[in-house]
Amino acid sequence: MVTGRGLICIECMEIKLNGKIIDHQIVKHGIRTIEVKTNGVFLNGKHVKIKGVNCHQDHAGLGSALPDYLQYYRISLLKNMGANAYRTSHNAPTRNCLTPVTASECS
């Protein structure tokens, strides 16, 4: 699927044992052009000023086992502050943490 935000790909991965599907997962990801030039960063040919944050995937009182809604809330607050880049620290982010950033929230 091609959108104004790049190429959105949907892949279905399956694990089979003796010809029977024992596990599967559907993954959505995007493909974009990114260029770093002397006059800035260009995403799909458009100049973008990167305004990012560096976040740990943890929260006071909860540690790193965050419920999905809290991650979505945090990203929503960051977007409202004007952030357009999100860097995770130390721990690998969960798929639910990255999904709104990489798929539905990108602009």
KOLVO-770018 format. One record per atom (N, C-alpha, C, O): residue number from 1; residue in three letters; atom name; x, y, z. Coordinates in steps of 0.05 Angstrom, whole numbers, plus 5000, padded with zeros to 4 digits. Each point is the difference from the previous one (the first is absolute). Layout:
SITE  num  residuo  atomo  east  north    up
SITE  NUM      ALA     CA     X      Y     Z
...
***
This chain:
SITE  num  residuo  atomo  east  north    up
SITE    1      MET      N  5017   4977  5000
SITE    1      MET     CA  4983   5023  5000
SITE    1      MET      C  5018   5025  5000
SITE    1      MET      O  5018   5002  5017
SITE    2      VAL      N  4978   5016  4964
SITE    2      VAL     CA  5016   5024  4999
SITE    2      VAL      C  4983   5023  5010
SITE    2      VAL      O  4977   5004  4992
SITE    3      THR      N  5034   5011  5027
SITE    3      THR     CA  4986   5023  5011
SITE    3      THR      C  5018   5025  4996
SITE    3      THR      O  5022   4997  4990
SITE    4      GLY      N  4968   5026  5017
SITE    4      GLY     CA  5016   5024  4999
SITE    4      GLY      C  5022   5000  5020
SITE    4      GLY      O  5018   5017  4999
SITE    5      ARG      N  4982   4964  5019
SITE    5      ARG     CA  5020   4998  5021
SITE    5      ARG      C  5021   4978  4994
SITE    5      ARG      O  5016   4994  5017
SITE    6      GLY      N  4983   4995  4959
SITE    6      GLY     CA  5019   4979  4993
SITE    6      GLY      C  4986   4975  4992
SITE    6      GLY      O  4976   5000  4995
SITE    7      LEU      N  5038   4978  5004
SITE    7      LEU     CA  4989   4975  4993
SITE    7      LEU      C  4995   4984  5026
SITE    7      LEU      O  5018   4995  5015
SITE    8      ILE      N  4956   4998  4989
SITE    8      ILE     CA  4993   4984  5023
SITE    8      ILE      C  4998   4971  4992
SITE    8      ILE      O  4986   4993  4982
SITE    9      CYS      N  5030   4990  5031
SITE    9      CYS     CA  5001   4971  4994
SITE    9      CYS      C  4987   4984  5022
SITE    9      CYS      O  5004   5007  5024
SITE   10      ILE      N  4981   4973  4969
SITE   10      ILE     CA  4989   4982  5020
SITE   10      ILE      C  5010   4972  4993
SITE   10      ILE      O  4997   4990  4978
SITE   11      GLU      N  5016   4997  5042
SITE   11      GLU     CA  5011   4974  4996
SITE   11      GLU      C  4987   4981  5019
SITE   11      GLU      O  4995   5007  5024
SITE   12      CYS      N  5001   4968  4967
SITE   12      CYS     CA  4990   4979  5018
SITE   12      CYS      C  5022   4979  5002
SITE   12      CYS      O  5008   4989  4980
SITE   13      MET      N  5002   5007  5044
SITE   13      MET     CA  5020   4980  5005
SITE   13      MET      C  4988   4976  5013
SITE   13      MET      O  4984   5003  5019
SITE   14      GLU      N  5023   4973  4972
SITE   14      GLU     CA  4989   4976  5011
SITE   14      GLU      C  5023   4981  5009
SITE   14      GLU      O  5021   4998  4986
SITE   15      ILE      N  4974   4988  5035
SITE   15      ILE     CA  5018   4979  5009
SITE   15      ILE      C  4984   4974  4997
SITE   15      ILE      O  4979   4997  5011
SITE   16      LYS      N  5033   4984  4973
SITE   16      LYS     CA  4986   4975  4995
SITE   16      LYS      C  5016   4977  5012
SITE   16      LYS      O  5025   5000  5000
SITE   17      LEU      N  4961   4980  5010
SITE   17      LEU     CA  5012   4976  5010
SITE   17      LEU      C  4984   4976  4987
SITE   17      LEU      O  4976   4997  5004
SITE   18      ASN      N  5039   4988  4980
SITE   18      ASN     CA  4987   4977  4986
SITE   18      ASN      C  4977   5010  4982
SITE   18      ASN      O  4979   4987  4999
SITE   19      GLY      N  5024   5036  4988
SITE   19      GLY     CA  4980   5011  4982
SITE   19      GLY      C  4977   5014  5014
SITE   19      GLY      O  4983   5011  4986
SITE   20      LYS      N  5016   4990  5040
SITE   20      LYS     CA  4979   5013  5015
SITE   20      LYS      C  5010   5026  5012
SITE   20      LYS      O  5022   5001  5011
SITE   21      ILE      N  4962   5021  4985
SITE   21      ILE     CA  5008   5026  5011
SITE   21      ILE      C  4997   4999  5030
SITE   21      ILE      O  4978   4995  5011
SITE   22      ILE      N  5044   5009  5003
SITE   22      ILE     CA  4999   5000  5030
SITE   22      ILE      C  5002   5028  5012
SITE   22      ILE      O  4994   5004  5023
SITE   23      ASP      N  5013   5015  4960
SITE   23      ASP     CA  5001   5028  5010
SITE   23      ASP      C  5000   5018  4975
SITE   23      ASP      O  5010   4993  4979
SITE   24      HIS      N  4979   5031  5024
SITE   24      HIS     CA  5002   5020  4978
SITE   24      HIS      C  4999   5028  5012
SITE   24      HIS      O  4991   5004  5023
SITE   25      GLN      N  5018   5015  4962
SITE   25      GLN     CA  5000   5027  5009
SITE   25      GLN      C  4998   5018  4975
SITE   25      GLN      O  5013   4995  4980
SITE   26      ILE      N  4970   5025  5021
SITE   26      ILE     CA  4997   5020  4979
SITE   26      ILE      C  5015   5025  5009
SITE   26      ILE      O  4995   5011  5021
SITE   27      VAL      N  5023   4998  4961
SITE   27      VAL     CA  5017   5023  5007
SITE   27      VAL      C  4996   5022  4978
SITE   27      VAL      O  5000   4994  4977
SITE   28      LYS      N  4995   5030  5032
SITE   28      LYS     CA  4997   5023  4982
SITE   28      LYS      C  5025   5018  5003
SITE   28      LYS      O  5008   5006  5023
SITE   29      HIS      N  5004   5002  4955
SITE   29      HIS     CA  5023   5018  5002
SITE   29      HIS      C  5000   5018  4975
SITE   29      HIS      O  4986   4994  4980
SITE   30      GLY      N  5028   5028  5022
SITE   30      GLY     CA  5001   5019  4979
SITE   30      GLY      C  5027   5003  4988
SITE   30      GLY      O  5021   4996  5013
SITE   31      ILE      N  4980   5011  4961
SITE   31      ILE     CA  5025   5005  4986
SITE   31      ILE      C  4999   5029  4990
SITE   31      ILE      O  4980   5008  4987
SITE   32      ARG      N  5040   5007  5020
SITE   32      ARG     CA  5001   5028  4992
SITE   32      ARG      C  5028   5006  4989
SITE   32      ARG      O  5019   4985  5004
SITE   33      THR      N  4983   5037  4983
SITE   33      THR     CA  5027   5010  4993
SITE   33      THR      C  5009   5020  5021
SITE   33      THR      O  4985   5018  5007
SITE   34      ILE      N  5039   4978  5002
SITE   34      ILE     CA  5012   5018  5019
SITE   34      ILE      C  5027   5009  4989
SITE   34      ILE      O  5017   4984  4994
SITE   35      GLU      N  4987   5043  5005
SITE   35      GLU     CA  5025   5011  4990
SITE   35      GLU      C  5010   5020  5021
SITE   35      GLU      O  4986   5016  5010
SITE   36      VAL      N  5040   4981  4996
SITE   36      VAL     CA  5013   5020  5017
SITE   36      VAL      C  5019   5016  4982
SITE   36      VAL      O  5019   4989  4989
SITE   37      LYS      N  4975   5036  5008
SITE   37      LYS     CA  5016   5018  4983
SITE   37      LYS      C  5012   5022  5017
SITE   37      LYS      O  4995   5002  5024
SITE   38      THR      N  5022   5014  4964
SITE   38      THR     CA  5013   5022  5014
SITE   38      THR      C  4979   5020  5010
SITE   38      THR      O  5005   5015  5019
SITE   39      ASN      N  4972   4987  4967
SITE   39      ASN     CA  4980   5019  5008
SITE   39      ASN      C  4977   4988  5016
SITE   39      ASN      O  4978   5012  5002
SITE   40      GLY      N  5026   4963  5008
SITE   40      GLY     CA  4979   4989  5018
SITE   40      GLY      C  4993   4971  4993
SITE   40      GLY      O  5013   4987  4984
SITE   41      VAL      N  4966   5004  5030
SITE   41      VAL     CA  4989   4973  4996
SITE   41      VAL      C  4975   5002  4983
SITE   41      VAL      O  4983   5017  5004
SITE   42      PHE      N  5015   4964  4977
SITE   42      PHE     CA  4977   5000  4982
SITE   42      PHE      C  4987   4973  5001
SITE   42      PHE      O  5012   4979  4997
SITE   43      LEU      N  4962   5021  5010
SITE   43      LEU     CA  4984   4976  5002
SITE   43      LEU      C  4980   5000  4976
SITE   43      LEU      O  4983   5018  4998
SITE   44      ASN      N  5019   4962  4985
SITE   44      ASN     CA  4984   4999  4975
SITE   44      ASN      C  5003   5025  4984
SITE   44      ASN      O  4980   5010  4989
SITE   45      GLY      N  5044   5001  5010
SITE   45      GLY     CA  5005   5024  4985
SITE   45      GLY      C  4993   5027  5013
SITE   45      GLY      O  5005   5021  4989
SITE   46      LYS      N  4983   4978  5035
SITE   46      LYS     CA  4991   5024  5014
SITE   46      LYS      C  5019   5006  5023
SITE   46      LYS      O  5007   4982  5016
SITE   47      HIS      N  5002   5043  4986
SITE   47      HIS     CA  5018   5008  5022
SITE   47      HIS      C  4985   4997  5027
SITE   47      HIS      O  4978   5010  5003
SITE   48      VAL      N  5035   4977  5016
SITE   48      VAL     CA  4988   4996  5027
SITE   48      VAL      C  5020   5008  5021
SITE   48      VAL      O  5022   4991  5000
SITE   49      LYS      N  4969   5026  5018
SITE   49      LYS     CA  5016   5007  5023
SITE   49      LYS      C  4994   4979  5022
SITE   49      LYS      O  4977   4997  5008
SITE   50      ILE      N  5043   4989  5000
SITE   50      ILE     CA  4996   4978  5020
SITE   50      ILE      C  4999   5013  5028
SITE   50      ILE      O  5018   5013  5009
SITE   51      LYS      N  4960   4981  5005
SITE   51      LYS     CA  4995   5009  5027
SITE   51      LYS      C  4994   4975  5016
SITE   51      LYS      O  4977   4992  5003
SITE   52      GLY      N  5044   4996  5009
SITE   52      GLY     CA  4997   4974  5012
SITE   52      GLY      C  5005   5000  5030
SITE   52      GLY      O  5009   5019  5012
SITE   53      VAL      N  4984   4958  4999
SITE   53      VAL     CA  5003   4994  5028
SITE   53      VAL      C  5014   4973  5003
SITE   53      VAL      O  5000   4984  4982
SITE   54      ASN      N  5013   5012  5041
SITE   54      ASN     CA  5012   4975  5008
SITE   54      ASN      C  4985   4990  5024
SITE   54      ASN      O  5002   5012  5021
SITE   55      CYS      N  4984   4966  4976
SITE   55      CYS     CA  4983   4990  5022
SITE   55      CYS      C  5008   4972  5009
SITE   55      CYS      O  5007   4983  4984
SITE   56      HIS      N  4991   5013  5042
SITE   56      HIS     CA  5002   4974  5011
SITE   56      HIS      C  4973   4988  5000
SITE   56      HIS      O  4980   5014  5005
SITE   57      GLN      N  5018   4960  4990
SITE   57      GLN     CA  4974   4987  5001
SITE   57      GLN      C  4994   4991  5028
SITE   57      GLN      O  5000   4976  5006
SITE   58      ASP      N  4997   5043  5012
SITE   58      ASP     CA  4992   4994  5027
SITE   58      ASP      C  4984   5024  5011
SITE   58      ASP      O  5000   5021  4987
SITE   59      HIS      N  4989   4975  5036
SITE   59      HIS     CA  4984   5022  5011
SITE   59      HIS      C  5001   4998  5030
SITE   59      HIS      O  5002   4977  5011
SITE   60      ALA      N  4998   5045  5003
SITE   60      ALA     CA  5001   5001  5029
SITE   60      ALA      C  4979   4981  5012
SITE   60      ALA      O  4976   5002  4994
SITE   61      GLY      N  5033   4981  5024
SITE   61      GLY     CA  4981   4982  5014
SITE   61      GLY      C  4993   4975  4985
SITE   61      GLY      O  4989   4981  5011
SITE   62      LEU      N  5017   5018  4962
SITE   62      LEU     CA  4993   4977  4984
SITE   62      LEU      C  5024   4985  4990
SITE   62      LEU      O  4998   4976  4993
SITE   63      GLY      N  5024   5037  5004
SITE   63      GLY     CA  5024   4987  4988
SITE   63      GLY      C  4996   4998  4970
SITE   63      GLY      O  4988   5018  4988
SITE   64      SER      N  5023   4961  5000
SITE   64      SER     CA  4999   4997  4971
SITE   64      SER      C  4976   4984  4990
SITE   64      SER      O  4997   4997  4976
SITE   65      ALA      N  4986   4993  5042
SITE   65      ALA     CA  4977   4985  4991
SITE   65      ALA      C  4976   5019  4997
SITE   65      ALA      O  4981   4999  5015
SITE   66      LEU      N  5021   5018  4964
SITE   66      LEU     CA  4979   5020  4996
SITE   66      LEU      C  4976   4989  4986
SITE   66      LEU      O  5003   4984  4981
SITE   67      PRO      N  4973   5023  5028
SITE   67      PRO     CA  4976   4993  4984
SITE   67      PRO      C  5000   5016  4974
SITE   67      PRO      O  5010   5023  4999
SITE   68      ASP      N  4978   4966  4980
SITE   68      ASP     CA  5000   5013  4974
SITE   68      ASP      C  4989   5029  5001
SITE   68      ASP      O  5011   5018  4988
SITE   69      TYR      N  4967   4985  5027
SITE   69      TYR     CA  4987   5027  5001
SITE   69      TYR      C  5019   5021  5010
SITE   69      TYR      O  4999   5023  4991
SITE   70      LEU      N  5019   4970  5027
SITE   70      LEU     CA  5019   5020  5011
SITE   70      LEU      C  5021   5008  4979
SITE   70      LEU      O  5008   5023  4998
SITE   71      GLN      N  5000   4957  4986
SITE   71      GLN     CA  5019   5007  4978
SITE   71      GLN      C  4986   5018  4979
SITE   71      GLN      O  5013   5019  4991
SITE   72      TYR      N  4962   4974  5002
SITE   72      TYR     CA  4986   5017  4981
SITE   72      TYR      C  4996   5028  5011
SITE   72      TYR      O  5003   5020  4985
SITE   73      TYR      N  4991   4982  5040
SITE   73      TYR     CA  4996   5026  5013
SITE   73      TYR      C  5026   5016  4999
SITE   73      TYR      O  4999   5024  4994
SITE   74      ARG      N  5023   4964  5013
SITE   74      ARG     CA  5026   5013  4999
SITE   74      ARG      C  5007   5011  4972
SITE   74      ARG      O  5008   5023  4997
SITE   75      ILE      N  4988   4960  4983
SITE   75      ILE     CA  5006   5008  4973
SITE   75      ILE      C  4981   5023  4991
SITE   75      ILE      O  5009   5018  4986
SITE   76      SER      N  4966   4980  5022
SITE   76      SER     CA  4981   5022  4994
SITE   76      SER      C  5009   5026  5012
SITE   76      SER      O  4999   5021  4987
SITE   77      LEU      N  5010   4979  5038
SITE   77      LEU     CA  5011   5024  5013
SITE   77      LEU      C  5024   5011  4985
SITE   77      LEU      O  5002   5024  4995
SITE   78      LEU      N  5016   4958  4997
SITE   78      LEU     CA  5024   5009  4986
SITE   78      LEU      C  4993   5013  4973
SITE   78      LEU      O  5011   5020  4992
SITE   79      LYS      N  4970   4968  4993
SITE   79      LYS     CA  4991   5011  4975
SITE   79      LYS      C  4987   5028  5004
SITE   79      LYS      O  5005   5018  4985
SITE   80      ASN      N  4979   4984  5036
SITE   80      ASN     CA  4988   5026  5006
SITE   80      ASN      C  5021   5021  5007
SITE   80      ASN      O  4995   5024  4996
SITE   81      MET      N  5028   4968  5014
SITE   81      MET     CA  5022   5018  5006
SITE   81      MET      C  5016   5007  4975
SITE   81      MET      O  5017   5018  5001
SITE   82      GLY      N  4977   4968  4977
SITE   82      GLY     CA  5014   5006  4975
SITE   82      GLY      C  5021   4980  4992
SITE   82      GLY      O  5014   5004  4980
SITE   83      ALA      N  4990   4975  5035
SITE   83      ALA     CA  5020   4980  4994
SITE   83      ALA      C  4992   4985  4975
SITE   83      ALA      O  4976   4993  4996
SITE   84      ASN      N  5043   5001  4986
SITE   84      ASN     CA  4995   4984  4977
SITE   84      ASN      C  5020   4977  4997
SITE   84      ASN      O  5001   4986  4980
SITE   85      ALA      N  5015   5010  5041
SITE   85      ALA     CA  5020   4978  5000
SITE   85      ALA      C  5000   4988  5029
SITE   85      ALA      O  4999   5015  5019
SITE   86      TYR      N  5004   4959  4982
SITE   86      TYR     CA  4999   4986  5026
SITE   86      TYR      C  5023   4980  5001
SITE   86      TYR      O  5001   4982  4984
SITE   87      ARG      N  5017   5022  5035
SITE   87      ARG     CA  5023   4981  5003
SITE   87      ARG      C  4996   4985  5026
SITE   87      ARG      O  4996   5013  5021
SITE   88      THR      N  5006   4961  4978
SITE   88      THR     CA  4997   4984  5025
SITE   88      THR      C  5028   4996  5012
SITE   88      THR      O  5020   5001  4986
SITE   89      SER      N  4980   4995  5040
SITE   89      SER     CA  5025   4996  5015
SITE   89      SER      C  5001   4973  5014
SITE   89      SER      O  4980   4991  5010
SITE   90      HIS      N  5044   4998  4991
SITE   90      HIS     CA  5006   4976  5016
SITE   90      HIS      C  4984   4975  4993
SITE   90      HIS      O  5011   4982  4988
SITE   91      ASN      N  4963   5018  5019
SITE   91      ASN     CA  4984   4976  4995
SITE   91      ASN      C  4988   5001  4972
SITE   91      ASN      O  4993   5022  4990
SITE   92      ALA      N  5005   4955  4997
SITE   92      ALA     CA  4987   4999  4974
SITE   92      ALA      C  4970   5008  5004
SITE   92      ALA      O  4987   4990  5018
SITE   93      PRO      N  5003   5027  4964
SITE   93      PRO     CA  4972   5008  5003
SITE   93      PRO      C  4981   4977  4991
SITE   93      PRO      O  5008   4983  4984
SITE   94      THR      N  4968   5017  5028
SITE   94      THR     CA  4981   4980  4992
SITE   94      THR      C  4988   5008  4972
SITE   94      THR      O  5002   5023  4992
SITE   95      ARG      N  4986   4958  4995
SITE   95      ARG     CA  4987   5005  4974
SITE   95      ARG      C  4978   5020  5004
SITE   95      ARG      O  4995   5017  4983
SITE   96      ASN      N  4990   4981  5039
SITE   96      ASN     CA  4978   5019  5006
SITE   96      ASN      C  5010   5028  5004
SITE   96      ASN      O  4985   5019  4994
SITE   97      CYS      N  5039   4984  5016
SITE   97      CYS     CA  5011   5027  5003
SITE   97      CYS      C  5007   5012  4973
SITE   97      CYS      O  4995   5024  4995
SITE   98      LEU      N  5016   4960  4986
SITE   98      LEU     CA  5008   5010  4974
SITE   98      LEU      C  4978   5002  4980
SITE   98      LEU      O  5002   5016  4982
SITE   99      THR      N  4977   4969  5021
SITE   99      THR     CA  4979   5000  4979
SITE   99      THR      C  4988   5027  4995
SITE   99      THR      O  4998   5008  4977
SITE  100      PRO      N  4994   5008  5044
SITE  100      PRO     CA  4989   5026  4993
SITE  100      PRO      C  5021   5019  4988
SITE  100      PRO      O  4993   5018  4985
SITE  101      VAL      N  5032   4978  5021
SITE  101      VAL     CA  5021   5017  4989
SITE  101      VAL      C  5006   4993  4972
SITE  101      VAL      O  5002   5018  4983
SITE  102      THR      N  5000   4957  5010
SITE  102      THR     CA  5009   4992  4974
SITE  102      THR      C  4977   4996  4980
SITE  102      THR      O  5005   5001  4976
SITE  103      ALA      N  4971   4996  5033
SITE  103      ALA     CA  4978   4995  4981
SITE  103      ALA      C  4979   5022  5000
SITE  103      ALA      O  4999   5016  4981
SITE  104      SER      N  4985   4986  5039
SITE  104      SER     CA  4977   5018  4999
SITE  104      SER      C  5006   5029  5008
SITE  104      SER      O  4985   5017  4991
SITE  105      GLU      N  5036   4988  5024
SITE  105      GLU     CA  5004   5027  5009
SITE  105      GLU      C  5020   5016  4983
SITE  105      GLU      O  5002   5025  5004
SITE  106      CYS      N  5012   4962  4978
SITE  106      CYS     CA  5020   5015  4985
SITE  106      CYS      C  4987   5021  4982
SITE  106      CYS      O  4979   4995  4988
SITE  107      SER      N  5033   5028  5011
SITE  107      SER     CA  4990   5021  4983
SITE  107      SER      C  5022   5016  4988
SITE  107      SER      O  4996   5019  4985
***
